[in-house]
Amino acid sequence: MTEEYKAKLGVPAEHTLVEISAKREQRHGQDADIYELEERNAAGEVVGVHHIRDTMSIYPPHTRQIIVE
C-alpha cells in the first residue's frame, strides 16, 4: 500500500510515509479509506503532509482508484 502511495505522490525512495490519521466512509457505491500521511526524509524530518483517498467500488467489477487530495 505505501509503495503505491509513494509512486502516486512522487515521493523519493529514501523518504518514508507515516500515517497520522485514517477515516473510512461508504457512499454512492464506493468504500473509501482517507489517509493523512506525513512525508519524512532520511533524517526523520517532516517535509510534507499528503492526503490520499483510496476507493473501491462495492459492485462488480470492483474498480479501485487512488486519489491525491
Phi, psi and omega per residue, in radians:
M1 nan -0.902 -3.089
T2 -1.078 -0.668 3.138
E3 -1.128 -0.650 3.084
E4 -1.111 -0.729 3.140
Y5 -1.176 -0.722 3.114
K6 -1.050 -0.742 3.134
A7 -1.139 -0.758 -3.133
K8 -1.116 -0.642 -3.119
L9 -1.494 -0.277 -3.090
G10 1.324 0.544 -3.118
V11 -1.367 2.317 3.122
P12 -1.037 2.615 -3.090
A13 -1.007 -0.586 -3.094
E14 -1.390 -0.142 3.089
H15 -1.576 2.761 3.093
T16 -2.115 2.757 3.036
L17 -1.960 2.302 3.141
V18 -2.109 2.160 3.132
E19 -1.251 2.184 3.097
I20 -1.920 -0.305 2.992
S21 -2.801 2.711 3.121
A22 -2.542 2.509 3.120
K23 -2.478 2.534 3.115
R24 -2.111 2.455 3.074
E25 -2.560 2.767 3.114
Q26 -2.349 2.201 3.083
R27 -2.860 2.661 3.096
H28 0.909 0.688 3.105
G29 1.281 0.280 -3.128
Q30 -2.166 2.350 2.897
D31 -1.607 2.299 -3.128
A32 -2.256 2.319 2.980
D33 -1.901 2.177 -3.088
I34 -2.008 2.110 -3.065
Y35 -2.051 2.502 2.930
E36 -1.939 2.156 -3.033
L37 -2.169 2.383 2.990
E38 -1.606 2.373 3.007
E39 -1.682 2.194 3.141
R40 -2.095 2.450 3.117
N41 -1.404 -3.101 -3.085
A42 -1.066 -0.457 3.127
A43 -1.475 -0.054 3.128
G44 1.536 0.110 -3.141
E45 -1.442 2.442 3.097
V46 -1.272 2.161 -3.136
V47 -2.032 -0.050 3.111
G48 -3.122 2.797 3.065
V49 -2.204 2.331 -3.086
H50 -2.207 2.641 3.075
H51 -2.108 2.213 -3.103
I52 -2.159 2.384 2.987
R53 -2.006 2.040 -3.123
D54 -1.891 1.900 -3.044
T55 -2.015 2.656 3.040
M56 -2.490 2.369 3.090
S57 -1.197 2.382 3.112
I58 -1.470 -0.106 3.113
Y59 -1.922 2.585 3.094
P60 -0.967 2.470 0.225
P61 -1.605 0.421 3.063
H62 0.950 0.907 3.133
T63 -1.235 2.594 -3.113
R64 -2.100 2.494 3.068
Q65 -2.366 2.473 2.999
I66 -2.002 2.074 -3.037
I67 -2.067 2.262 3.062
V68 -1.546 2.179 -3.133
E69 -1.823 nan nan
